[in-house]
Amino acid sequence: MADSNTAAVEEKPIGKGMSKKQAKKIRMKSMTKAEISYLRRKSLVEKVWPIFRFIILFGLSFVILYPLIYMVSCAFRDRSDMSDPTVMWVPRHYTLTIIKETIQAMDFWNTLKNTLILNIGCALVQVLSCAVTGYGFARFNFKGKGLLFGIVIMMILVPTQVISLPLYTQFRYFGIKGLFSINLIDTMWTMYLPAITANGIRSGLMILIFRQFFRGLPRELEDAAYIDGCGPLKTFIRVMVPNASSAFLTVFLFSVVWYWNDYYVSSTFFTNNKTVALMLQNLDSQLKIALFNDATVEISPREQIVWKEAGCLLSITPILLLYVCLQKYFTEGIERSGLVG
């Protein structure tokens, strides 16, 4: 039945009572061999490309989603399933015990609260400082502008590990030599002070995003504000900031993610402060103390996987929820910032 319908469609009269197939044959008779060869290649590409595209997208999706799928599978299975060779993706014994034990070992709710105070606060402060700096580079001419912007680019290229020792010394003996010295190690000031001065984690990239975005806005907006009697600061606050909401959101999300996942800088300056990244890094010892009251107890590496995957799942869940809620505005901000296209 389907073949007869297809044949009917193909043989549907067009023009002077000819079907599409007949018209195509007549056109091909007037073509050269090169043109016919080109049409055949084009037809073959049009048929093969959707299949090839599906294979590529399916493969990329599997590579990207595989760790997340495996993480969820391990987080809700009993640790005995890790020693069962028949268990691959679907757990034989579903349980919430692993999640509860991991929450207990990480002191998750207190750790989450402390992380939000530290990381969200630093992200907000860094967004403001980087916005002012990026606006200055985009709109004002001053001596040494090229040199200073080169330093901003170096902030992107130079890894944090290179300057961690000088930073530690600076915060350990913070003050004016000969007058006073304060030890800021193990305080939140070690994270807030760099953020306030646009020197926080990945701040160079954030300054670049703001610079590119403000350069893309028409100068007529500022000229109109200046005519109305606004100064540079008032123009920035009342005119430029409302028009740069998507850029602010993009930089805020970047900043939150980098501060959330950071453990190198945090472990350099903190020994007692708990963040999600630090607790996840030390999850092995925390589990042994919380579950067995013995930091030297031996746990099978395969059995440890379930707790580690549960810890990773707990750590990324707040960020995933934040991204899902703000995905539309994040994509818009990336497109308008000039980083793509």
Solvent accessible surface area in square Angstrom, and as a share of the most:
residue,aa,sasa,rsa
1,M,192,0.86
2,A,72,0.56
3,D,121,0.63
4,S,65,0.42
5,N,79,0.41
6,T,74,0.43
7,A,49,0.38
8,A,65,0.50
9,V,98,0.56
10,E,73,0.33
11,E,85,0.38
12,K,128,0.54
13,P,92,0.58
14,I,59,0.30
15,G,82,0.79
16,K,193,0.82
17,G,56,0.54
18,M,65,0.29
19,S,4,0.03
20,K,122,0.52
21,K,98,0.41
22,Q,88,0.39
23,A,11,0.09
24,K,107,0.45
25,K,119,0.51
26,I,91,0.46
27,R,130,0.47
28,M,44,0.20
29,K,170,0.72
30,S,96,0.62
31,M,56,0.25
32,T,82,0.47
33,K,181,0.77
34,A,76,0.59
35,E,87,0.39
36,I,32,0.16
37,S,46,0.30
38,Y,120,0.46
39,L,65,0.33
40,R,161,0.59
41,R,137,0.50
42,K,97,0.41
43,S,45,0.29
44,L,112,0.56
45,V,92,0.53
46,E,106,0.47
47,K,140,0.59
48,V,76,0.44
49,W,119,0.42
50,P,58,0.37
51,I,111,0.57
52,F,103,0.43
53,R,110,0.40
54,F,132,0.55
55,I,106,0.54
56,I,69,0.35
57,L,102,0.51
58,F,129,0.54
59,G,32,0.30
60,L,97,0.48
61,S,50,0.32
62,F,102,0.42
63,V,104,0.60
64,I,126,0.64
65,L,84,0.42
66,Y,89,0.34
67,P,72,0.45
68,L,61,0.30
69,I,81,0.41
70,Y,58,0.22
71,M,23,0.10
72,V,64,0.37
73,S,11,0.07
74,C,0,0.00
75,A,0,0.00
76,F,66,0.27
77,R,6,0.02
78,D,49,0.25
79,R,87,0.32
80,S,62,0.40
81,D,2,0.01
82,M,5,0.02
83,S,76,0.49
84,D,38,0.20
85,P,120,0.76
86,T,94,0.55
87,V,14,0.08
88,M,132,0.59
89,W,98,0.34
90,V,107,0.62
91,P,12,0.08
92,R,139,0.51
93,H,93,0.42
94,Y,156,0.59
95,T,30,0.18
96,L,103,0.51
97,T,69,0.40
98,I,7,0.04
99,I,22,0.11
100,K,131,0.56
101,E,41,0.18
102,T,0,0.00
103,I,39,0.20
104,Q,114,0.51
105,A,5,0.04
106,M,0,0.00
107,D,51,0.27
108,F,9,0.04
109,W,163,0.57
110,N,93,0.48
111,T,0,0.00
112,L,30,0.15
113,K,131,0.56
114,N,30,0.16
115,T,0,0.00
116,L,75,0.37
117,I,88,0.45
118,L,1,0.00
119,N,3,0.02
120,I,46,0.23
121,G,18,0.17
122,C,0,0.00
123,A,0,0.00
124,L,95,0.47
125,V,42,0.24
126,Q,0,0.00
127,V,8,0.05
128,L,113,0.56
129,S,19,0.12
130,C,0,0.00
131,A,1,0.00
132,V,85,0.49
133,T,42,0.24
134,G,0,0.00
135,Y,9,0.04
136,G,17,0.17
137,F,14,0.06
138,A,9,0.07
139,R,24,0.09
140,F,73,0.30
141,N,140,0.72
142,F,86,0.36
143,K,199,0.84
144,G,38,0.37
145,K,51,0.22
146,G,60,0.58
147,L,131,0.65
148,L,81,0.40
149,F,37,0.16
150,G,33,0.31
151,I,87,0.44
152,V,8,0.05
153,I,57,0.29
154,M,100,0.44
155,M,60,0.27
156,I,66,0.33
157,L,123,0.61
158,V,52,0.30
159,P,74,0.47
160,T,40,0.23
161,Q,100,0.44
162,V,96,0.55
163,I,84,0.42
164,S,16,0.10
165,L,131,0.65
166,P,82,0.51
167,L,44,0.22
168,Y,80,0.30
169,T,70,0.40
170,Q,98,0.44
171,F,7,0.03
172,R,86,0.31
173,Y,134,0.51
174,F,69,0.29
175,G,37,0.36
176,I,98,0.50
177,K,201,0.85
178,G,81,0.78
179,L,138,0.69
180,F,101,0.42
181,S,73,0.47
182,I,87,0.44
183,N,77,0.39
184,L,17,0.08
185,I,23,0.11
186,D,48,0.25
187,T,48,0.28
188,M,55,0.25
189,W,136,0.48
190,T,1,0.01
191,M,6,0.03
192,Y,42,0.16
193,L,44,0.22
194,P,22,0.14
195,A,0,0.00
196,I,82,0.42
197,T,82,0.48
198,A,9,0.07
199,N,85,0.44
200,G,14,0.13
201,I,22,0.11
202,R,121,0.44
203,S,1,0.01
204,G,1,0.01
205,L,43,0.21
206,M,0,0.00
207,I,4,0.02
208,L,36,0.18
209,I,0,0.00
210,F,0,0.00
211,R,41,0.15
212,Q,59,0.26
213,F,5,0.02
214,F,0,0.00
215,R,133,0.49
216,G,63,0.60
217,L,19,0.09
218,P,71,0.45
219,R,131,0.48
220,E,120,0.54
221,L,59,0.30
222,E,6,0.03
223,D,72,0.37
224,A,55,0.43
225,A,7,0.05
226,Y,89,0.34
227,I,146,0.74
228,D,118,0.61
229,G,67,0.64
230,C,26,0.15
231,G,32,0.31
232,P,76,0.48
233,L,126,0.63
234,K,96,0.41
235,T,0,0.00
236,F,17,0.07
237,I,96,0.49
238,R,156,0.57
239,V,31,0.18
240,M,0,0.00
241,V,46,0.26
242,P,79,0.50
243,N,62,0.32
244,A,0,0.00
245,S,73,0.47
246,S,10,0.06
247,A,0,0.00
248,F,31,0.13
249,L,39,0.20
250,T,0,0.00
251,V,0,0.00
252,F,37,0.16
253,L,8,0.04
254,F,46,0.19
255,S,0,0.00
256,V,1,0.01
257,V,47,0.27
258,W,61,0.22
259,Y,6,0.02
260,W,8,0.03
261,N,87,0.45
262,D,19,0.10
263,Y,108,0.41
264,Y,79,0.30
265,V,19,0.11
266,S,4,0.02
267,S,51,0.33
268,T,39,0.23
269,F,5,0.02
270,F,7,0.03
271,T,112,0.65
272,N,122,0.63
273,N,29,0.15
274,K,88,0.37
275,T,4,0.02
276,V,1,0.01
277,A,13,0.10
278,L,16,0.08
279,M,10,0.05
280,L,51,0.25
281,Q,96,0.43
282,N,70,0.36
283,L,3,0.02
284,D,56,0.29
285,S,47,0.30
286,Q,57,0.25
287,L,3,0.01
288,K,36,0.15
289,I,89,0.45
290,A,33,0.26
291,L,46,0.23
292,F,78,0.33
293,N,137,0.70
294,D,61,0.32
295,A,54,0.42
296,T,107,0.62
297,V,43,0.25
298,E,156,0.70
299,I,17,0.09
300,S,51,0.33
301,P,105,0.66
302,R,135,0.49
303,E,42,0.19
304,Q,27,0.12
305,I,50,0.25
306,V,0,0.00
307,W,4,0.01
308,K,82,0.35
309,E,33,0.15
310,A,0,0.00
311,G,0,0.00
312,C,41,0.24
313,L,26,0.13
314,L,26,0.13
315,S,8,0.05
316,I,53,0.27
317,T,53,0.31
318,P,35,0.22
319,I,27,0.14
320,L,79,0.39
321,L,110,0.55
322,L,51,0.25
323,Y,86,0.33
324,V,104,0.60
325,C,98,0.59
326,L,41,0.20
327,Q,90,0.40
328,K,148,0.63
329,Y,106,0.40
330,F,35,0.15
331,T,62,0.36
332,E,67,0.30
333,G,0,0.00
334,I,30,0.15
335,E,109,0.49
336,R,121,0.44
337,S,1,0.00
338,G,46,0.45
339,L,70,0.35
340,V,80,0.46
341,G,130,1.25
